[in-house]
Amino acid sequence: MGFLQEQVGDKWYNFLKDILPEFSKDWKKIVAEYKKAKCYPEKDNIFRAFKEVDLEDVKVVLIGQDPYHDGVATGLI
């Protein structure tokens, strides 16, 4: 089992696997940013929403970026 599959679980992984080649490029950039500076949410919470929400319960997904410079990002907000 790979890192992403461990983080998001089998159902989410199977749903997302078609975009993984593109995600791989972005993930390398994300890892590099975490090495250079303090980033939020904490690295362990990046995929928290996938762990806490079953794929079957999702109706809409909004993807965006909000600046959380004070450490309040939890991986859910």
C-alpha positions in Angstrom: 0.0 0.0 0.0 1.4 3.4 -1.0 1.5 6.6 1.0 -1.6 8.2 -0.5 -3.6 5.0 -0.3 -2.7 4.8 3.4 -3.7 8.4 3.9 -7.1 8.4 2.1 -8.2 4.8 2.4 -9.1 2.3 -0.4 -12.4 3.9 -1.5 -11.1 7.4 -1.9 -7.9 6.0 -3.5 -9.8 4.1 -6.1 -11.9 7.1 -6.8 -8.9 9.4 -7.2 -6.5 7.0 -8.9 -7.1 8.4 -12.4 -5.7 11.8 -11.4 -2.7 10.4 -9.5 -0.1 11.0 -12.3 -1.0 14.7 -12.2 -1.2 14.7 -8.4 2.3 13.2 -8.2 3.8 16.4 -9.7 1.9 18.6 -7.2 2.8 16.4 -4.3 6.5 16.8 -4.9 6.0 20.6 -4.8 4.0 20.3 -1.6 6.6 18.2 0.1 9.3 20.7 -0.9 7.3 23.6 0.6 6.9 21.7 3.9 10.7 21.2 4.0 11.3 24.9 3.4 8.8 26.6 5.7 6.1 26.2 8.3 3.0 25.1 6.4 -0.6 24.5 7.5 -2.3 22.2 8.1 0.3 20.1 9.8 1.5 17.4 7.4 -0.4 14.7 9.2 -3.7 16.6 8.6 -3.3 17.2 4.8 -5.7 14.3 4.0 -7.7 14.5 7.2 -11.0 15.2 5.3 -10.6 12.0 3.4 -10.1 10.0 6.6 -13.2 11.5 8.3 -15.7 11.6 5.4 -16.9 8.5 3.6 -16.9 8.8 -0.2 -20.5 7.8 -0.3 -21.5 10.8 1.9 -19.9 13.4 -0.4 -22.2 15.4 -2.6 -20.0 18.3 -3.6 -16.2 19.0 -3.4 -14.9 22.5 -3.3 -11.2 22.9 -3.9 -9.5 26.0 -2.9 -6.7 27.6 -0.9 -7.1 29.7 2.2 -4.2 31.3 4.0 -3.9 30.1 7.5 -0.8 31.7 8.8 -1.6 31.4 12.5 -1.8 27.6 12.7 -5.6 27.3 12.8 -5.8 25.0 9.8 -6.9 21.6 10.8 -7.2 19.8 7.4 -11.0 20.4 7.5 -11.2 24.2 7.4 
